[in-house]
Amino acid sequence: ASVSSDKPSMTSQITSRERDEVKNLALESIWLPTLSATGAFWGVVARRTAVDEAYQSAGGMDGAQGARLGMDMSLTLLEGARSRGQKDIFQDIFVTICNYTGLIGDYRFDSVARTTEFVH
């Protein structure tokens, strides 16, 4: 036998505007750590230390697998920021990803060398 209640459920009390605000707050809270993780899959390190060098030489995820996971995460992050209408966050993510991949920045090398550097 089911028990019915006159009280509305908690989810029915939340308005669509409140749901949107929670989704925007969640995006604002996770985009920087997620972007940092994306950079880690591509081997981007803000500053090199002895620990970084030891970790890199110990192996780990690199090459095509890390590049693919970074691409998947960055694409999902960009789609999420765009779907939420967060233009400022989208632009920050896009520029950072372009810097990570070598699409913008210092062009000391030709496109083949930048591609090789990105993949390896």
GROMACS elastic network, one bead per residue, 0.5 to 0.9 nm:
[ bonds ]
;  ai    aj funct       b0    kb
    4     7     6  0.88208   500
    5     8     6  0.76425   500
    8    11     6  0.83368   500
    8    12     6  0.65202   500
    8    13     6  0.71851   500
    9    12     6  0.54469   500
    9    13     6  0.68183   500
   10    13     6  0.53614   500
   10    14     6  0.70327   500
   11    14     6  0.54835   500
   11    15     6  0.85797   500
   12    15     6  0.76115   500
   14    17     6  0.82271   500
   14    18     6  0.62422   500
   14    19     6  0.68977   500
   15    18     6  0.52076   500
   15    19     6  0.63944   500
   15    20     6  0.87793   500
   16    20     6  0.62162   500
   16    21     6  0.86297   500
   17    20     6  0.50706   500
   17    21     6  0.62207   500
   17    22     6  0.87035   500
   18    22     6  0.62253   500
   18    23     6  0.86357   500
   19    22     6  0.51570   500
   19    23     6  0.62351   500
   19    24     6  0.86608   500
   20    23     6  0.50639   500
   20    24     6  0.61297   500
   20    25     6  0.85177   500
   20    84     6  0.81800   500
   21    24     6  0.51034   500
   21    25     6  0.60719   500
   21    26     6  0.85387   500
   22    25     6  0.50094   500
   22    26     6  0.60738   500
   22    27     6  0.86148   500
   23    26     6  0.50486   500
   23    27     6  0.62398   500
   23    28     6  0.86498   500
   23    84     6  0.77766   500
   24    27     6  0.50829   500
   24    28     6  0.61607   500
   24    29     6  0.85982   500
   24    81     6  0.87658   500
   24    84     6  0.66530   500
   24    85     6  0.88621   500
   24    86     6  0.79299   500
   25    28     6  0.50523   500
   25    29     6  0.61749   500
   25    30     6  0.87766   500
   26    29     6  0.50783   500
   26    30     6  0.62392   500
   26    31     6  0.85367   500
   27    30     6  0.53478   500
   27    31     6  0.58324   500
   27    77     6  0.89204   500
   27    80     6  0.77970   500
   27    81     6  0.71811   500
   27    84     6  0.82973   500
   27    86     6  0.88290   500
   27    89     6  0.88673   500
   28    31     6  0.59993   500
   28    32     6  0.80124   500
   28    86     6  0.89785   500
   28    89     6  0.78695   500
   29    32     6  0.73742   500
   29    33     6  0.82106   500
   30    33     6  0.56653   500
   30    34     6  0.60101   500
   30    35     6  0.84779   500
   31    34     6  0.51526   500
   31    35     6  0.59293   500
   31    36     6  0.85133   500
   31    77     6  0.71228   500
   31    81     6  0.85090   500
   31    89     6  0.79777   500
   31    93     6  0.79658   500
   32    35     6  0.50533   500
   32    36     6  0.61262   500
   32    37     6  0.86547   500
   32    93     6  0.84224   500
   33    37     6  0.62336   500
   33    38     6  0.86317   500
   34    37     6  0.50390   500
   34    38     6  0.62009   500
   34    39     6  0.86940   500
   34    73     6  0.77245   500
   34    74     6  0.83566   500
   34    77     6  0.77631   500
   35    39     6  0.62886   500
   35    40     6  0.86658   500
   35    73     6  0.81010   500
   35    74     6  0.71235   500
   35    77     6  0.78856   500
   35    93     6  0.71986   500
   35    96     6  0.81883   500
   35    97     6  0.80892   500
   36    39     6  0.51035   500
   36    40     6  0.62992   500
   36    41     6  0.88929   500
   36    44     6  0.85670   500
   37    41     6  0.64602   500
   37    42     6  0.88646   500
   37    70     6  0.79514   500
   37    73     6  0.85818   500
   38    41     6  0.52841   500
   38    42     6  0.67196   500
   38    43     6  0.89007   500
   38    44     6  0.86297   500
   38    66     6  0.89155   500
   38    67     6  0.88848   500
   38    69     6  0.76753   500
   38    71     6  0.76944   500
   38    72     6  0.88107   500
   38    73     6  0.62418   500
   38    74     6  0.64744   500
   38    97     6  0.85457   500
   39    42     6  0.50885   500
   39    43     6  0.62281   500
   39    45     6  0.75253   500
   39    70     6  0.69687   500
   39    97     6  0.79403   500
   39   100     6  0.65757   500
   40    44     6  0.53451   500
   40    45     6  0.68726   500
   40    66     6  0.84851   500
   40    70     6  0.80326   500
   41    44     6  0.75582   500
   41    61     6  0.70700   500
   41    62     6  0.69908   500
   41    65     6  0.85332   500
   41    67     6  0.62832   500
   41    68     6  0.85039   500
   41    69     6  0.67835   500
   41    70     6  0.53624   500
   41    71     6  0.89997   500
   42    61     6  0.89687   500
   42    62     6  0.71712   500
   42    63     6  0.80634   500
   42    66     6  0.60037   500
   42    67     6  0.55371   500
   42    68     6  0.89079   500
   42    69     6  0.86815   500
   42    70     6  0.63184   500
   42    71     6  0.89730   500
   42   100     6  0.75592   500
   42   101     6  0.80995   500
   42   118     6  0.72093   500
   42   119     6  0.79404   500
   42   120     6  0.86808   500
   43    56     6  0.85989   500
   43    61     6  0.88965   500
   43    62     6  0.73269   500
   43    66     6  0.83072   500
   43    67     6  0.88940   500
   43   100     6  0.89942   500
   43   118     6  0.86875   500
   43   120     6  0.89438   500
   44    47     6  0.89411   500
   44   100     6  0.67934   500
   45    48     6  0.63554   500
   45    52     6  0.79222   500
   47    52     6  0.85690   500
   48    51     6  0.80385   500
   48    52     6  0.58683   500
   48    53     6  0.70756   500
   49    52     6  0.51324   500
   49    53     6  0.64138   500
   49    54     6  0.87020   500
   50    53     6  0.51122   500
   50    54     6  0.61554   500
   50    55     6  0.85606   500
   51    54     6  0.50811   500
   51    55     6  0.60684   500
   51    56     6  0.85400   500
   52    55     6  0.51027   500
   52    56     6  0.60880   500
   52    57     6  0.85722   500
   53    56     6  0.51206   500
   53    57     6  0.61206   500
   53    58     6  0.85428   500
   54    57     6  0.52187   500
   54    58     6  0.61235   500
   55    58     6  0.51100   500
   55    59     6  0.68989   500
   55    60     6  0.77735   500
   56    59     6  0.56728   500
   56    60     6  0.70143   500
   57    60     6  0.84306   500
   59    62     6  0.79476   500
   61    64     6  0.88966   500
   61    65     6  0.68905   500
   61    66     6  0.55691   500
   62    65     6  0.62892   500
   62    67     6  0.71880   500
   62   119     6  0.83261   500
   62   120     6  0.70997   500
   63    66     6  0.56866   500
   63    67     6  0.61742   500
   63    68     6  0.86542   500
   63   118     6  0.85108   500
   63   119     6  0.54954   500
   64    67     6  0.50126   500
   64    68     6  0.59685   500
   64    69     6  0.85979   500
   64   119     6  0.62216   500
   64   120     6  0.76523   500
   65    68     6  0.51710   500
   65    69     6  0.62756   500
   65    70     6  0.85871   500
   66    69     6  0.51673   500
   66    70     6  0.60522   500
   66    71     6  0.85252   500
   66   119     6  0.87025   500
   67    70     6  0.50880   500
   67    71     6  0.61399   500
   67    72     6  0.86747   500
   67   118     6  0.79292   500
   67   119     6  0.64746   500
   67   120     6  0.87331   500
   68    71     6  0.50325   500
   68    72     6  0.61976   500
   68    73     6  0.86381   500
   69    72     6  0.50718   500
   69    73     6  0.61580   500
   69    74     6  0.85068   500
   70    73     6  0.51825   500
   70    74     6  0.60067   500
   70    75     6  0.84668   500
   71    74     6  0.51334   500
   71    75     6  0.59854   500
   71    76     6  0.85106   500
   72    75     6  0.52575   500
   72    76     6  0.62122   500
   72    77     6  0.85836   500
   73    76     6  0.51921   500
   73    77     6  0.60601   500
   73    78     6  0.85725   500
   74    77     6  0.50063   500
   74    78     6  0.60503   500
   74    79     6  0.85053   500
   74    93     6  0.81241   500
   74    94     6  0.86228   500
   74    97     6  0.72741   500
   75    78     6  0.51441   500
   75    79     6  0.60997   500
   75    80     6  0.85266   500
   76    79     6  0.51085   500
   76    80     6  0.60690   500
   76    81     6  0.86426   500
   77    80     6  0.51250   500
   77    81     6  0.62294   500
   77    82     6  0.85820   500
   77    90     6  0.84027   500
   77    93     6  0.78681   500
   78    81     6  0.52367   500
   78    82     6  0.61096   500
   78    83     6  0.85402   500
   78    89     6  0.88589   500
   78    90     6  0.60763   500
   78    91     6  0.89031   500
   78    93     6  0.68320   500
   78    94     6  0.71256   500
   79    82     6  0.51209   500
   79    83     6  0.59958   500
   79    84     6  0.85473   500
   79    90     6  0.85213   500
   80    83     6  0.51686   500
   80    84     6  0.61825   500
   80    85     6  0.86932   500
   80    86     6  0.88154   500
   80    90     6  0.85817   500
   81    84     6  0.52571   500
   81    85     6  0.63783   500
   81    86     6  0.53968   500
   81    87     6  0.72578   500
   81    88     6  0.88945   500
   81    89     6  0.64899   500
   81    90     6  0.52467   500
   81    93     6  0.85624   500
   82    85     6  0.51656   500
   82    86     6  0.61124   500
   82    87     6  0.67648   500
   82    89     6  0.86239   500
   82    90     6  0.61601   500
   83    86     6  0.77520   500
   84    87     6  0.85563   500
   85    88     6  0.88700   500
   85    90     6  0.83946   500
   86    89     6  0.54743   500
   86    90     6  0.60599   500
   86    91     6  0.86742   500
   87    91     6  0.60897   500
   87    92     6  0.86197   500
   88    91     6  0.52390   500
   88    92     6  0.63059   500
   88    93     6  0.86892   500
   89    92     6  0.51029   500
   89    93     6  0.61190   500
   89    94     6  0.85049   500
   90    93     6  0.51615   500
   90    94     6  0.60297   500
   90    95     6  0.86294   500
   91    94     6  0.50286   500
   91    95     6  0.60977   500
   91    96     6  0.84597   500
   92    95     6  0.53713   500
   92    96     6  0.61282   500
   92    97     6  0.85832   500
   93    96     6  0.52000   500
   93    97     6  0.60845   500
   93    98     6  0.85511   500
   94    97     6  0.52068   500
   94    98     6  0.61529   500
   94    99     6  0.86439   500
   95    98     6  0.50435   500
   95    99     6  0.61971   500
   95   100     6  0.86375   500
   95   104     6  0.80451   500
   96    99     6  0.50110   500
   96   100     6  0.61349   500
   96   101     6  0.86546   500
   97   101     6  0.61526   500
   97   102     6  0.84726   500
   97   103     6  0.84071   500
   98   101     6  0.52341   500
   98   102     6  0.59999   500
   98   104     6  0.56382   500
   98   105     6  0.82131   500
   99   102     6  0.51495   500
   99   103     6  0.61762   500
   99   104     6  0.54288   500
   99   105     6  0.60877   500
  100   103     6  0.78165   500
  100   104     6  0.85816   500
  100   118     6  0.82628   500
  101   104     6  0.78969   500
  101   114     6  0.81763   500
  101   115     6  0.81517   500
  101   117     6  0.89823   500
  101   118     6  0.60361   500
  102   105     6  0.63986   500
  102   106     6  0.78554   500
  102   107     6  0.81150   500
  102   111     6  0.89254   500
  102   114     6  0.63292   500
  102   115     6  0.79191   500
  102   117     6  0.87651   500
  102   118     6  0.72881   500
  103   107     6  0.88079   500
  103   111     6  0.88704   500
  103   114     6  0.83851   500
  104   107     6  0.76477   500
  106   109     6  0.82447   500
  107   110     6  0.70056   500
  107   111     6  0.85019   500
  107   114     6  0.84039   500
  109   112     6  0.80000   500
  109   113     6  0.58513   500
  109   114     6  0.62856   500
  110   113     6  0.54811   500
  110   114     6  0.63453   500
  110   115     6  0.87329   500
  111   114     6  0.50437   500
  111   115     6  0.60244   500
  111   116     6  0.85173   500
  112   115     6  0.51111   500
  112   116     6  0.61313   500
  112   117     6  0.85549   500
  113   116     6  0.50821   500
  113   117     6  0.60775   500
  113   118     6  0.85702   500
  114   117     6  0.50320   500
  114   118     6  0.61059   500
  114   119     6  0.86850   500
  115   118     6  0.50668   500
  115   119     6  0.61949   500
  115   120     6  0.85388   500
  116   119     6  0.52726   500
  116   120     6  0.60224   500
  117   120     6  0.53629   500
